[in-house]
Amino acid sequence: MERRIVIAGTGSGVGKTTLTIGIMAALQKRGLSVQGFKCGPDYIDPTYHTAVTGRPSRNLDSWMIGREGVKELFVRGSSGSDISIIEGVMGMFDGKDPLTDEGSTADIGRILGAPVILILNVASMARSVAAIVKGFQQFGQEDNIVGVIANRPGSEGHYKMVKQAIEQECGIPVLGYMPRDEGIEVPERHLGLVPSIERGELQPFFDRLADQAAAHVDLDQLLTVAVAPPVESRQVLFAGTSESSPKRVKIAVAKDAAFHFYYPENLELLKAGGAKCIFFSPLAGEEVPADADGLYIGGGFPEEFAERLSRDEKVKASFRSRIAEGLPTFAECGGFMYLTEQIVDTTGNSFSMVGIVPGKVIMQKKLAALGYREVTSNDNYLLAAGDQARGHEFHYSTFQAREGAEIPAAFQSQGRLGVSEEGYAKGNLVAGYTHLHFASNPGIVSNWIHACERYKRT
């Protein structure tokens, strides 16, 4: 037997992240090795998990990588840990569309046979809370809801009322609560997240959450209800690969506070396919490594560092010259923004960027795009014409092409609102807003490595 638990919520904003971080940190202080996972494509919550546990947190997304893929990545990620804690997304049954559970927290729990703890905000309710829990039990009869944690009760007495009602009417234990405490709200999720973690500024926040969880949640009972049979998996995503295989090419990966959104499996698939990933920091003034045979520029927050990035002409010139000479390059979201001619912030200030993509990105004060994407290639080195892959978009900017410029789209992108042209593909450059999960089409990896080998030979 092993231990794993899903932290599900009745909706967004009920305290899943706060409770997940607190429980992780409290169990870490007990000396347990904790592995974090996040349902869905979110990059921010796994950043918190990783900072707390010291182990890379991983995304589990049944829509992007399939049911067997979820099992495989879970088994790979959880190896060597004492307990896996899987943070849900939105409400427990919210996923790709309103008619199925695909991609939802419930779907991930079922695939993994994982016990579920339901989190709900009990403010302004007493016995009515039991009706909500019972509704979740009846709606998700396939799900193993083993307990409840209440968030934001008004007092100890209020919590006891809620606990009695749920345990009498729903037949499952209430494991504890997190009290109202404005000092333990999750910090700003956008501005400077990574540098603040790296500087240790969030450690007091993590410690406070750990203390609250240890004081108000029955961790022994949680460890008991988290026991489940091992997940059985087979290799589907990493089939035919070996991470010890000879490295045939070197792919430079931009990684710092401006560019840090990468699925761990994307990098592991590149390594298993025969690539050595060499990391460098554009923010620190590091140019594209001279021995690189390929280049990967992930997402992040380049807009938060636009002034610093714009000032470093040598670094920008290294990107410009290497890409122009044919270095096989994939840039997604923040990386795509960096390769345009300029980033314009919400106050109208303009900062010059690399200038390979003819146009500019303009920051918005609200989300410009959010959701899953299925892309069909228009034919480029990464994917042949008609080949498909899956991913997601999440950004606050829009791209505006330079007047009269040719913008050959990389993909046809299918989202909730229909099909649109996405990205920019020219020569050995593929760039766009979509974050692709390579496990949705492992051909991306082999195609990229072969392109790097051709580049290397020339």
Phi, psi and omega in degrees: 000157178221175181244128172207149182213141174259130174261102183254157179234160174284345178182178175290149175081010181269357177107018181301312185294315179302312180292319180300312180297317180298315180294316178302311183294321180294319179291324175301318181293339175279356180093010179274147173271117187249130176252125179264146173222156176230129174287135178089186190268005186299137178261337188287308181301318176299332176296318175297312181306312183299318180297323183282316189268338185079006177239139180301122176282151187231150178271137175243113186222104186291335178286320184281324188237001176081166185293315179293326177297320177300314180298315182298313182291327177295313181296317177300312186289325186274352182305128177087001180263161178271331179205142175253131178243120187250109180279131181284181180232135179050220173278161189304327185254009181275125181216225186294324181209168185281357186257349179221170177266005184302131179081001183273170174301318179300319180299315179297318179299319180291317180302320185266359184056041188263137170298150184238133169252127182265129179254132174215148178279116186262008180304135176068020178223158173226259181297333180301334178302323180297326179294322178294313180298316180298323177298318178294321178297316184285323179292323181248065184293341177281347189269147182260074178282112188254355181182171182228145168236130182267139177246139173062044170294154183286337182194173175298321178296319177299315179301317182297323177297314180298314181301313181298316182296314182293314184293325178289315189273335188247345174072020176231154184282150168263117191275351180149198184204165169245125184286164172295124180200102184298339181284353180244026172290145177298130181297172177312125188273001184242305191284115170065028184302307186293312179297326180293323176293316183296329179277357179081012185291336182268358182299318176300324177296314179297318180297320180294319177296319179299316180296319179295317180296317181296327183279330191239354178243135179282091184292328178296317178293322177299315179297328179289313182286346181279353183290132181206158177297152179301148175280130177264129182222165174227156180287120173235317181280324181256015180300134177077009179241163176213128181290349176264006181294153180302139180272114186270335181219165176244126176247120178282132182240116177289122184213110175194196184294337179274330184226099185213005180271100177224134169291129178307324182293330177300315179290322180292324177293322176298315180296316181293335179277353177117014179253142170261123179271124178245122188266144177212161185240105174301323180298329181273008178085016181272129180279167176302125183307137185297331184266012181287138175257354179201167184217131180235121179239105185277186180279176181161217182233061180298334180295331179285343182236023188301319182296315179297316180296321184291331183286335187271086184293328181294317179295314179300319180297325179293320175296314185298313184288319182292319179292320180297328180276000172106014178297120182299114191234135172237123180235126183237131176055258181302323177296319176299315179301319181296329183277353177284182183281329180196155171249128178251122183278180187289348177261002178096358177289138184246137181232127183287138179244204188294317176091016178281321179268120187284088180166185182225159174250140183241121182288141178249161178274352176225167182304133178266332180201140179205128173145171178291151177223136168248118185256144174243125187290143172270010180091104175209177185296336184281319180218132179291161181306129178090344178291149185238155174210167182238152180189205180207161174241145174201103182202156182253013182235163173236151180262134178236113182294148173295139184303127179084355183282148174273127181238085178291114184293143178283323188218162158262123188250124179258120177230191183299330184263006178119199184256138177215160175283140186223136169083193186214127179225121178209126183061234181260026176246127170235123183216149179178176180284337187285128170277113179270140171263113185299334180293343177286341174201088183300348175300335176305316184293310182296320178297317181295315181295321177296321177296321177295321178295319178296318178299316182299320181294332183268000000 
